[in-house]
Amino acid sequence: MNYNIKAIKKLDLFAGIKETDLEGIISCIGCQIKNFSKGQFILLESDEVKWIHIVLSGTVHTLKQDIWGNETILSVSKENQLFGETFAGSNNPVSSVSFYAARNTEVLSVPFHRIMHTCTLSCVFHHRVIENMVSLIADKNKQLMEKLAIISQKTLRKKILTYLSLQIQQNNGKNKFTIPLGRLELANYLNVDRSALTRELNNMKKEGIIDYSKNTFKII
């Protein structure tokens, strides 16, 4: 398989490893590159998960669907972020959510058992990769805590403001930024009705709290 070494080198999973050594560690672990078209499901609920995945390009949504078919976006994985690690590392590695390519997406897939157990060749970089993966998992847990902080707000307006506040922090304090979600996606992420979300955003704009054009927001 031809690997995009330039793209893989940028991943935090391989931080501290020279580009000249990447092919060796990738071969050692048994990584694969996979491509998914926009709208394609990468994993479905109840699928067995033996691999962790890292987004090389594109966006992946973690979806949960109830028995009535209502969907909620639990998390959004962008470039350099993990998904699937919660289930791959479980004693019962069966997914309770689905993973969906929100855009044309390329991912690096890594067999969990190969990354957690050093190879018989005792690859000198393997321990560094394990350390990097633990850091990535910690970052993912932080993202889920942020989601909890948003949906635990009691009103729709507070949910919106908490979400926008986190976006400012992720954009180095800039009060103008573009969010990665469309209106329907944002409504699903906030777990609210789309019409109610649109109405509240309009009210906040009229009151001079925010300004926006499509997915670009400015906090006033």
JOGIQUI-V663715 format. One record per residue. N is the residue number from 0. RES is the residue in three letters. PSI is psi in whole degrees, -180 to 180 (* if undefined). NEAR is the number of other ideal C-beta (glycine too) atoms within 10 Angstrom. D_FIRST is the distance of its C-alpha to the first C-alpha in whole Angstrom. Layout:
n->N res->RES psi->PSI near->NEAR d_first->D_FIRST
n->N res->RES psi->PSI near->NEAR d_first->D_FIRST
This chain:
n->0 res->MET psi->138 near->7 d_first->0
n->1 res->ASN psi->122 near->5 d_first->4
n->2 res->TYR psi->144 near->15 d_first->6
n->3 res->ASN psi->84 near->13 d_first->10
n->4 res->ILE psi->-37 near->13 d_first->12
n->5 res->LYS psi->-43 near->9 d_first->15
n->6 res->ALA psi->-42 near->15 d_first->15
n->7 res->ILE psi->-35 near->21 d_first->14
n->8 res->LYS psi->-28 near->13 d_first->16
n->9 res->LYS psi->-14 near->13 d_first->19
n->10 res->LEU psi->138 near->20 d_first->19
n->11 res->ASP psi->-22 near->15 d_first->22
n->12 res->LEU psi->-30 near->24 d_first->20
n->13 res->PHE psi->24 near->23 d_first->19
n->14 res->ALA psi->136 near->14 d_first->22
n->15 res->GLY psi->3 near->10 d_first->23
n->16 res->ILE psi->130 near->20 d_first->20
n->17 res->LYS psi->150 near->10 d_first->20
n->18 res->GLU psi->-36 near->11 d_first->17
n->19 res->THR psi->-19 near->8 d_first->17
n->20 res->ASP psi->-5 near->13 d_first->16
n->21 res->LEU psi->-44 near->19 d_first->14
n->22 res->GLU psi->-37 near->12 d_first->11
n->23 res->GLY psi->-46 near->14 d_first->13
n->24 res->ILE psi->-35 near->21 d_first->14
n->25 res->ILE psi->-42 near->21 d_first->11
n->26 res->SER psi->-38 near->12 d_first->10
n->27 res->CYS psi->-45 near->19 d_first->14
n->28 res->ILE psi->-32 near->17 d_first->14
n->29 res->GLY psi->40 near->14 d_first->11
n->30 res->CYS psi->154 near->22 d_first->10
n->31 res->GLN psi->146 near->14 d_first->8
n->32 res->ILE psi->132 near->16 d_first->8
n->33 res->LYS psi->144 near->13 d_first->11
n->34 res->ASN psi->139 near->13 d_first->13
n->35 res->PHE psi->137 near->18 d_first->17
n->36 res->SER psi->156 near->10 d_first->20
n->37 res->LYS psi->130 near->12 d_first->23
n->38 res->GLY psi->-6 near->10 d_first->25
n->39 res->GLN psi->139 near->11 d_first->23
n->40 res->PHE psi->132 near->13 d_first->23
n->41 res->ILE psi->-44 near->19 d_first->20
n->42 res->LEU psi->147 near->20 d_first->22
n->43 res->LEU psi->155 near->12 d_first->26
n->44 res->GLU psi->137 near->14 d_first->29
n->45 res->SER psi->-3 near->10 d_first->29
n->46 res->ASP psi->146 near->17 d_first->25
n->47 res->GLU psi->136 near->12 d_first->24
n->48 res->VAL psi->112 near->20 d_first->22
n->49 res->LYS psi->-5 near->14 d_first->20
n->50 res->TRP psi->148 near->24 d_first->18
n->51 res->ILE psi->154 near->25 d_first->19
n->52 res->HIS psi->143 near->24 d_first->17
n->53 res->ILE psi->132 near->25 d_first->17
n->54 res->VAL psi->120 near->20 d_first->18
n->55 res->LEU psi->-41 near->19 d_first->16
n->56 res->SER psi->153 near->15 d_first->18
n->57 res->GLY psi->-163 near->19 d_first->21
n->58 res->THR psi->137 near->20 d_first->23
n->59 res->VAL psi->130 near->26 d_first->23
n->60 res->HIS psi->136 near->24 d_first->27
n->61 res->THR psi->118 near->21 d_first->28
n->62 res->LEU psi->143 near->19 d_first->30
n->63 res->LYS psi->128 near->15 d_first->33
n->64 res->GLN psi->134 near->12 d_first->35
n->65 res->ASP psi->-179 near->8 d_first->39
n->66 res->ILE psi->-15 near->5 d_first->40
n->67 res->TRP psi->1 near->5 d_first->42
n->68 res->GLY psi->7 near->6 d_first->39
n->69 res->ASN psi->132 near->10 d_first->39
n->70 res->GLU psi->143 near->16 d_first->36
n->71 res->THR psi->133 near->16 d_first->36
n->72 res->ILE psi->112 near->21 d_first->33
n->73 res->LEU psi->-37 near->18 d_first->33
n->74 res->SER psi->161 near->18 d_first->30
n->75 res->VAL psi->119 near->19 d_first->28
n->76 res->SER psi->121 near->23 d_first->25
n->77 res->LYS psi->-172 near->14 d_first->24
n->78 res->GLU psi->132 near->15 d_first->21
n->79 res->ASN psi->12 near->16 d_first->21
n->80 res->GLN psi->152 near->19 d_first->22
n->81 res->LEU psi->156 near->24 d_first->22
n->82 res->PHE psi->152 near->24 d_first->22
n->83 res->GLY psi->-8 near->27 d_first->23
n->84 res->GLU psi->-30 near->21 d_first->24
n->85 res->THR psi->-40 near->19 d_first->27
n->86 res->PHE psi->-37 near->21 d_first->26
n->87 res->ALA psi->-32 near->22 d_first->24
n->88 res->GLY psi->5 near->15 d_first->26
n->89 res->SER psi->157 near->13 d_first->29
n->90 res->ASN psi->-23 near->4 d_first->31
n->91 res->ASN psi->84 near->7 d_first->30
n->92 res->PRO psi->57 near->17 d_first->27
n->93 res->VAL psi->128 near->11 d_first->28
n->94 res->SER psi->137 near->19 d_first->28
n->95 res->SER psi->6 near->11 d_first->31
n->96 res->VAL psi->174 near->22 d_first->30
n->97 res->SER psi->152 near->19 d_first->27
n->98 res->PHE psi->130 near->24 d_first->24
n->99 res->TYR psi->133 near->21 d_first->24
n->100 res->ALA psi->106 near->21 d_first->22
n->101 res->ALA psi->-20 near->20 d_first->25
n->102 res->ARG psi->170 near->15 d_first->23
n->103 res->ASN psi->125 near->14 d_first->20
n->104 res->THR psi->139 near->25 d_first->18
n->105 res->GLU psi->130 near->16 d_first->14
n->106 res->VAL psi->152 near->26 d_first->14
n->107 res->LEU psi->119 near->22 d_first->12
n->108 res->SER psi->134 near->16 d_first->13
n->109 res->VAL psi->125 near->23 d_first->14
n->110 res->PRO psi->123 near->15 d_first->16
n->111 res->PHE psi->-44 near->19 d_first->19
n->112 res->HIS psi->-28 near->12 d_first->21
n->113 res->ARG psi->-31 near->16 d_first->18
n->114 res->ILE psi->-27 near->22 d_first->19
n->115 res->MET psi->-14 near->14 d_first->23
n->116 res->HIS psi->123 near->10 d_first->23
n->117 res->THR psi->144 near->15 d_first->22
n->118 res->CYS psi->167 near->12 d_first->20
n->119 res->THR psi->-20 near->7 d_first->22
n->120 res->LEU psi->-3 near->9 d_first->21
n->121 res->SER psi->53 near->9 d_first->23
n->122 res->CYS psi->127 near->17 d_first->21
n->123 res->VAL psi->-18 near->12 d_first->23
n->124 res->PHE psi->-6 near->18 d_first->21
n->125 res->HIS psi->-43 near->19 d_first->21
n->126 res->HIS psi->-35 near->11 d_first->24
n->127 res->ARG psi->-40 near->16 d_first->24
n->128 res->VAL psi->-41 near->23 d_first->21
n->129 res->ILE psi->-45 near->14 d_first->23
n->130 res->GLU psi->-43 near->12 d_first->26
n->131 res->ASN psi->-39 near->19 d_first->24
n->132 res->MET psi->-38 near->21 d_first->23
n->133 res->VAL psi->-40 near->10 d_first->27
n->134 res->SER psi->-40 near->12 d_first->28
n->135 res->LEU psi->-39 near->20 d_first->25
n->136 res->ILE psi->-38 near->15 d_first->27
n->137 res->ALA psi->-41 near->9 d_first->30
n->138 res->ASP psi->-39 near->13 d_first->30
n->139 res->LYS psi->-40 near->17 d_first->29
n->140 res->ASN psi->-35 near->12 d_first->32
n->141 res->LYS psi->-41 near->10 d_first->34
n->142 res->GLN psi->-41 near->17 d_first->32
n->143 res->LEU psi->-33 near->13 d_first->34
n->144 res->MET psi->-37 near->10 d_first->37
n->145 res->GLU psi->-41 near->16 d_first->37
n->146 res->LYS psi->-41 near->20 d_first->37
n->147 res->LEU psi->-40 near->9 d_first->40
n->148 res->ALA psi->-33 near->14 d_first->42
n->149 res->ILE psi->-55 near->20 d_first->42
n->150 res->ILE psi->-14 near->15 d_first->42
n->151 res->SER psi->-9 near->10 d_first->45
n->152 res->GLN psi->145 near->15 d_first->47
n->153 res->LYS psi->-23 near->7 d_first->50
n->154 res->THR psi->159 near->9 d_first->50
n->155 res->LEU psi->-42 near->17 d_first->48
n->156 res->ARG psi->-42 near->15 d_first->49
n->157 res->LYS psi->-35 near->12 d_first->48
n->158 res->LYS psi->-45 near->21 d_first->45
n->159 res->ILE psi->-48 near->22 d_first->44
n->160 res->LEU psi->-38 near->17 d_first->45
n->161 res->THR psi->-42 near->17 d_first->43
n->162 res->TYR psi->-47 near->21 d_first->40
n->163 res->LEU psi->-35 near->20 d_first->41
n->164 res->SER psi->-42 near->14 d_first->42
n->165 res->LEU psi->-35 near->15 d_first->39
n->166 res->GLN psi->-38 near->17 d_first->37
n->167 res->ILE psi->-45 near->15 d_first->40
n->168 res->GLN psi->-40 near->10 d_first->39
n->169 res->GLN psi->-16 near->13 d_first->35
n->170 res->ASN psi->34 near->13 d_first->36
n->171 res->ASN psi->38 near->7 d_first->38
n->172 res->GLY psi->2 near->7 d_first->41
n->173 res->LYS psi->133 near->12 d_first->41
n->174 res->ASN psi->1 near->14 d_first->43
n->175 res->LYS psi->128 near->12 d_first->41
n->176 res->PHE psi->165 near->16 d_first->38
n->177 res->THR psi->126 near->12 d_first->35
n->178 res->ILE psi->154 near->19 d_first->34
n->179 res->PRO psi->8 near->15 d_first->31
n->180 res->LEU psi->139 near->18 d_first->33
n->181 res->GLY psi->180 near->13 d_first->35
n->182 res->ARG psi->-47 near->14 d_first->38
n->183 res->LEU psi->-41 near->12 d_first->37
n->184 res->GLU psi->-41 near->19 d_first->35
n->185 res->LEU psi->-40 near->20 d_first->37
n->186 res->ALA psi->-42 near->19 d_first->40
n->187 res->ASN psi->-37 near->21 d_first->37
n->188 res->TYR psi->-41 near->23 d_first->36
n->189 res->LEU psi->-9 near->23 d_first->40
n->190 res->ASN psi->48 near->16 d_first->41
n->191 res->VAL psi->168 near->16 d_first->43
n->192 res->ASP psi->138 near->12 d_first->45
n->193 res->ARG psi->-42 near->15 d_first->43
n->194 res->SER psi->-41 near->10 d_first->47
n->195 res->ALA psi->-39 near->12 d_first->48
n->196 res->LEU psi->-48 near->20 d_first->45
n->197 res->THR psi->-43 near->13 d_first->46
n->198 res->ARG psi->-43 near->12 d_first->50
n->199 res->GLU psi->-38 near->17 d_first->50
n->200 res->LEU psi->-41 near->19 d_first->47
n->201 res->ASN psi->-42 near->11 d_first->50
n->202 res->ASN psi->-43 near->13 d_first->53
n->203 res->MET psi->-33 near->18 d_first->51
n->204 res->LYS psi->-44 near->15 d_first->51
n->205 res->LYS psi->-34 near->8 d_first->54
n->206 res->GLU psi->-2 near->10 d_first->55
n->207 res->GLY psi->20 near->8 d_first->54
n->208 res->ILE psi->-41 near->15 d_first->51
n->209 res->ILE psi->165 near->17 d_first->48
n->210 res->ASP psi->150 near->14 d_first->47
n->211 res->TYR psi->155 near->17 d_first->44
n->212 res->SER psi->111 near->8 d_first->43
n->213 res->LYS psi->-116 near->9 d_first->40
n->214 res->ASN psi->5 near->14 d_first->37
n->215 res->THR psi->124 near->11 d_first->39
n->216 res->PHE psi->152 near->21 d_first->42
n->217 res->LYS psi->128 near->14 d_first->44
n->218 res->ILE psi->121 near->16 d_first->46
n->219 res->ILE psi->* near->10 d_first->50
